[in-house]
């Protein structure tokens, strides 16, 4: 895992939840992890990763995810078996 993706994964799982994560970075991380990112209805995207499925909203007026969307991303990654421990164990 690249240093950039590792830092982003750390940011996603860090408390307090960050409100300064760009959509493009999240999309890159998801593709790196092997996720399918498909447009759904409106600004929603269907994310499928390791058998887990969820939806994320593309930010409307900026390219930065809000804290609630980061929380949903964290939950999706956890259901898919991805956690902050991937940073320690290396991937």
N, C-alpha and C positions, 0 to 999 in steps of 0.2 A: 504494500500500500504506500502510495506516495506520501511525502511529508505533508503536502497540502491537504490531501484527503484525510489523513490521520488527525490533523489539527481541526478540520471541519467536524469530523465525527466526535472529537473531544468537546467541541463547542456545542454540538447538538445535545449531548448528554450532561453537560455542565449545568449546575444550579447556581444562581438563578438562571432561568431560561433566557437566552439571548433574543433580542428583537432586532438584530442586525446581521441576518444571514441572507445572502442574495439567492434568488431562485436559481440562477444559472449555476451557482456552485453546488446547490442541492441536487440539481438535475445531473450534473457531472458525477457527483458522488454515487448517486443511485445507479447510473449506468456502469460505473466502475465496480459496484457490488454485484452487478448482474441483473438489475431490476429492469422490468419492462415499464416504460413510461408512455402512456397512451392518452391522447386527448379524450375527455368525456364530454359531458354537457357544459356549455359555457366555459368558465375559467377553471373548471375542475379537470384534474388529471387522475387517471386510474394508475396506481402503482402496484405492480405484482413482483414480489421478491421472495424467493424460497417458499413458495406456496401461500404466503400471506398476501392479502390484498387490502388496499385502502385507497382513499382519495385525498388529494391535496388541492388546495386552491392556489392558482397563480395569482399573485398580488395584482390588484386592479390599477392603483395609482402610482405604484412604485415597483421596484423589482426586489423588495425586501420582504421576507416572510414575517408575519406578526408572531407574537409569542404563542398564541393558540395554535397556529399552523405548525410551529416548531414542536409543540407538545404532541400534536397528531403524528408528525414525522417520527418522533421518538418512540411513540407507541407502536407504530408500524414496524420500525426497525427491530424493536424488542420482540414483537410477534414473529418476525422473520429470523430470529436468532442472532441478530447483530446487536452488540452492546459495547460499552466503553471498554470492556475486557479485551476486545479485539485489538486495542492499542497496546496492551501489555503483552499479550500472547503473540503479537505480530501476525500478519496475514500474508 
